[in-house]
Amino acid sequence: MDLSLTGKTVLLTGGATGIGRAAAEQLIAEGAHVLVADIAAEPLAELVASSPQGSVATIVADLATAEGCARVAEAALAFEGHAPDILINNAGIGKIRRLADVSDEEWHRTFELNFFATQRLCSALLPHMRARPDAAVVTVISDLAQQPEPTFPDYSPSKAALANLTRLLAKEFAPDIRVNAVHPGPIWTPLWSRPGGYLETIEGIYGKKGDEAVAALVADRGIPLERMGTAEEVASCVVFLASPRASFVTGSALGVNGGTVGTVF
């Protein structure tokens, strides 16, 4: 299916790895021109090297700071000489821990990246994006915005705030800009597989290794599709909502969670 994204300009945050990287690759394949912002310089360079020439540009920035967001917004407005047609907010951070273990500084850091980065970019860019035809915003949130878990005490509230912001912006900028969200469940990305990632944590919780620990998590969640999702599966939904094919969709929250949001641990 042609998603009518050829020539569209996109700002994508958190696009160096995982869901963001998969979304960048799918957007490029659809003919979009993508500016990817992330704090990780090396994976960004790899994305450029593996993409068709001229299809992607990158900016290294810490979106957990107001200064970093301002730099990215300025770069997005200059990218193709106009405001982006599409803004995809994907940058975020999360850590498995308990409420008593989260310091005030960590609460602030989580909200700065998970909530305020999106709020700052939307505030800076959406007034300009109103002039773009078929303008759209998609924010990658989490199923934990709908059903929080004690093991993500700062992450869940930050994502719930994003869900509320999505609905607010959808009303504020209608009919000029569509604003939607994707809510992934457990998705296999480097956040899980890297050393010190989520997999090691759940191995300790369940007393199982590798696939057996993942299976225990899936069983605890009661996921009807009986597996974790992939970055590509989430990215496909993000790209669809960003495209003119979703022209009558705004203020929506699309769950990409295998059929459930459930408590765990």
Disulfide bonds with the S-S distance in Angstrom:
none
